[in-house]
Amino acid sequence: MLRTEEILSTIRMLHSEHLDVRTVTLAINVDDCSATSCDTLCRKVYDKVMSLAGNLVETCDNIGRKYGIPVTNKRIAISPASRLLAGHGRATALELAVTLDRAAERCGVDLVGGFSAHVQKGITNSSDLLMESLPEVLSHTKRVCSAINVASRKAGINMDAVAKMGRLIPQIAQATADSRGFGAAKLVVFANVPEDNPFMAGASMGTGEPEATINIGVSGPGVICSALKRRIESGEKLTLGDLAEEIKITSFRVTRSGELIGREVADELGLPFGIVDLSLAPTPTIGDSVGEIIKALGIANVGAPGSTAAVAMLNDAVKKGGAFASSSVGGMSGAFIPVSEDSTLAQAVADGQLVLEKLEAMTSVCSVGLDMIAIPGDTSPQTIAAIIADEMAIGVINNKTTAVRVIPVPGAKAGDFVEFGGLFGSATVIEIRNMGASDAFVNFGGRIPAPIQSLGN
């Protein structure tokens, strides 16, 4: 086990290479806030969030200053809100979301996740209520995020839920047309959603978790890229195995650094520490890019043949380094490829080197899926549903988490440039080929059964 002094030495060594704690996410179970009255329900949720999260930002800032490593985002994730909405109507769904938004603003956190539902095997009345409220909820709140789990290894793919999300996503984008459809960036559709994910927009508190817990998301694509470049420039004769080992060692150090911060935050707040998630979640900042790592590994144009193999190697090495570093690795740990949030990936799309089909192939070996991708505003609901279904199939068949976060930009066409701002970055609207060719498939509805390997598990 590394001593604290060694961890601090690692932090100092990596200080100029975009090492940060990407998020400290306080997960809160709000199931006990259930009430028959909308006012009582919202008051109980607000009071519980404030009682647990009121000092979160100050604590994170103090500990970040202590160790010289910033906590970039402070966030809250609640247990799925659909469970609170049983017996309520559409007005309560919006009021609950507005209450969460107000509590998040008061606490000073940037986002609050968990306005979510699990519908992989069927849609309950309360889950349907939550889903149908999303265009209004995500256009009337600034910080609220939603995740809808529509598929799992055991249940298969709920194509009725997939079709519903294909219809709702354009509605959400249109309801936020003044911000280029940004509301859709606060929604992610999952297969095999993890119960301890600290990253937005997918964070929520799953079943089996404590009453409240601190989960940490550490991200260091810039650190890993710098380590690789140093090793390559050393003049040694290297193989891909050597480079994978370098990624693994660096991931180990980054994970230990993040866990140190996370445990101190948890201790200061008097809460249990949950997990540390080492996911290479890039930012638009130059030098903080998963795409740059792929290029450092010898792929001159991201999207060229070999890109999927490079992502697979990266993802595996990151997972191995994280697992060796901590017994509390959870969430999704690995490599993310969110297009608009990664300057190199965004440029590859703009240059026509990285297309949707290649992105889908790369998601089969990375940690999440089709993430932060701007698509034409006139993309049909059935085509969006078919894109979701393909990604869900990758997750179900391979027993891994996959997700879709696409933004149909109102009025935009393939090749247009859109700016979302901040950590959400900018991107060129990607071309959707064969639009409308999947309508009959989606319109069948029903459920795609689970693969036989999962039966009896």
GIKA-V758281 format. One record per pair of residues at least 24 apart in sequence whose ideal C-beta (glycine too) atoms are under 7 Angstrom apart, sorted by the first residue. I is the first residue (numbers start at 1). J is the second residue. Records with the same first field share a line. If there is no record, write none. Layout:
I: J / J
//
This chain:
2: 256
4: 260
7: 256 / 257 / 260
8: 67
10: 253 / 257
11: 67 / 68 / 69 / 257
14: 223
15: 68
17: 222 / 223 / 226
18: 220 / 222 / 223 / 285 / 287 / 288
19: 69 / 220 / 223 / 254
20: 69 / 70 / 72 / 219
21: 69 / 71 / 72 / 216 / 218 / 258 / 261
22: 72 / 73 / 217 / 218 / 219 / 281
23: 72 / 73 / 75 / 198 / 199 / 217
24: 60 / 71 / 74 / 214 / 216 / 262 / 265
25: 75 / 77 / 198 / 203 / 215 / 217
26: 52 / 53 / 56 / 76 / 212 / 214
27: 77 / 205 / 209 / 212 / 213 / 215 / 274
28: 52 / 76 / 78 / 205 / 212
29: 79 / 205 / 209 / 211 / 212
30: 78 / 79 / 84
31: 79 / 83
33: 84
34: 84
36: 87
38: 88 / 91 / 92 / 95
41: 84 / 92 / 96
42: 95 / 96 / 99
45: 96 / 99 / 100
46: 99 / 103
49: 76 / 103
50: 103 / 106 / 107
52: 212
53: 107 / 109
54: 107
55: 269
56: 107 / 109 / 269
57: 107 / 108 / 109
59: 265 / 268 / 269
60: 265
63: 261 / 264 / 265 / 268
67: 261
69: 257 / 261
71: 261
73: 110
74: 109 / 110
75: 109 / 110 / 111 / 112 / 113 / 200 / 203
76: 104 / 107 / 109 / 112
77: 113 / 114 / 203 / 204 / 205
78: 114 / 204 / 205
79: 114 / 204 / 205
80: 114 / 116 / 117 / 118 / 204
81: 114 / 115 / 116 / 130
82: 116 / 117 / 126 / 127 / 130
85: 126 / 129 / 130
86: 126
90: 129 / 133
93: 129 / 130 / 133 / 137
94: 133 / 136 / 137 / 140
97: 137 / 141 / 144
98: 140 / 141
100: 144
101: 141 / 142 / 143 / 144
104: 143
105: 143
110: 143
111: 143 / 145 / 200
112: 143 / 144 / 145
113: 145 / 147 / 200 / 201 / 202 / 203 / 204
114: 203 / 204 / 205
115: 144 / 145 / 146
116: 146 / 147 / 148 / 204
117: 148
118: 149
119: 148 / 149 / 150 / 158 / 161
120: 149 / 150 / 151 / 152 / 155 / 158
121: 155 / 158
122: 158
123: 160 / 161
131: 164 / 168
134: 168 / 172 / 187
135: 168 / 171 / 172 / 175
138: 172 / 176 / 183 / 186 / 187
139: 175 / 176 / 183
144: 186
145: 186 / 200 / 201
146: 186 / 187 / 201
147: 188 / 190 / 193 / 201 / 202 / 204
148: 189 / 190
149: 190 / 193
150: 189 / 191 / 392
151: 191 / 392 / 395 / 396
152: 191 / 192 / 396
153: 192 / 396 / 399 / 450 / 454
154: 450 / 454 / 457
155: 450
156: 396 / 447 / 448 / 449 / 450
157: 389 / 392 / 393 / 396 / 447 / 448
158: 447
159: 389 / 445 / 446 / 447 / 448
160: 445 / 446
162: 385 / 388 / 389 / 392
163: 385 / 442 / 445
165: 189 / 385 / 388
166: 381 / 382 / 384 / 385 / 388 / 442
167: 381
169: 384 / 406 / 408
170: 381 / 384 / 408
173: 407 / 408 / 409 / 410
174: 410
177: 410
180: 409 / 418 / 420
181: 407 / 408 / 409 / 410
182: 420
184: 406 / 407 / 408
185: 372 / 405 / 407 / 420 / 424
187: 405
188: 403 / 404 / 405
189: 388 / 403 / 404
190: 401 / 403
191: 392 / 395 / 396 / 401 / 402
192: 395 / 400 / 401
193: 401
194: 330 / 331 / 332 / 401
196: 274 / 275 / 330 / 331
197: 331 / 332
198: 277 / 331
199: 277 / 279 / 281 / 331
201: 405
202: 403
210: 272
212: 271
213: 271 / 272 / 274
214: 262 / 265 / 266 / 269 / 271 / 273 / 274
215: 274 / 275 / 277 / 331
216: 258 / 259 / 261 / 262 / 276 / 277
217: 277 / 279 / 281 / 331
218: 254 / 255 / 258 / 276 / 278
219: 279 / 280 / 281
220: 254 / 280
221: 280 / 282 / 288 / 289 / 290 / 293
222: 287 / 288
223: 250 / 254
224: 250 / 251 / 280 / 293
225: 292 / 293 / 296
228: 293 / 296
229: 296
232: 296
240: 313
243: 297
244: 313 / 317
247: 314 / 317 / 318 / 321
248: 317 / 320 / 321
249: 321
250: 321
251: 278 / 317 / 318 / 321 / 322
252: 321 / 324 / 325
254: 278
255: 321 / 322 / 325 / 326
256: 325
259: 326 / 328
273: 328
274: 330
275: 328 / 329 / 330 / 331
276: 326 / 328 / 329
277: 330 / 331 / 332 / 333
278: 318 / 322 / 329 / 333
279: 331 / 332 / 333 / 334 / 336 / 367
280: 318 / 335 / 336
281: 336
282: 336 / 338 / 341 / 342
283: 341 / 423
284: 341 / 343 / 425
286: 343
289: 342 / 343 / 344
290: 335 / 336 / 337 / 342 / 345
291: 342 / 344 / 345 / 348
292: 344
295: 344
301: 348 / 353
302: 344 / 345 / 348 / 353 / 354
303: 348 / 353 / 354 / 355 / 358
304: 353
307: 358 / 362
308: 361 / 362 / 365
311: 335 / 362 / 365 / 366
312: 365
315: 365 / 366 / 367
332: 367 / 368 / 401
333: 367
334: 366 / 367
335: 366 / 367
336: 366 / 367 / 368 / 371
337: 362 / 366 / 371
338: 371 / 372
339: 371 / 372 / 373 / 427
340: 372 / 374 / 420 / 424 / 425 / 426 / 427
341: 372 / 423 / 424 / 425
346: 425 / 426 / 427 / 428
349: 427 / 428 / 430
350: 428
355: 431
356: 430 / 432
360: 390 / 391
363: 391 / 394 / 402
364: 394 / 398
367: 401
368: 401 / 402 / 403
369: 402 / 403 / 404
370: 404 / 406
371: 403 / 405
372: 405 / 424
373: 406 / 430
374: 407 / 409 / 418 / 427 / 429 / 430
375: 406 / 407 / 408 / 429 / 430 / 432
376: 408 / 412 / 413 / 414 / 429 / 432
377: 408 / 409 / 410 / 411 / 412
379: 408 / 432 / 435
380: 435 / 436
382: 438 / 439 / 442 / 443
383: 432 / 435 / 436 / 438
384: 408
385: 442
386: 438 / 441 / 442
396: 450 / 451
397: 451
//
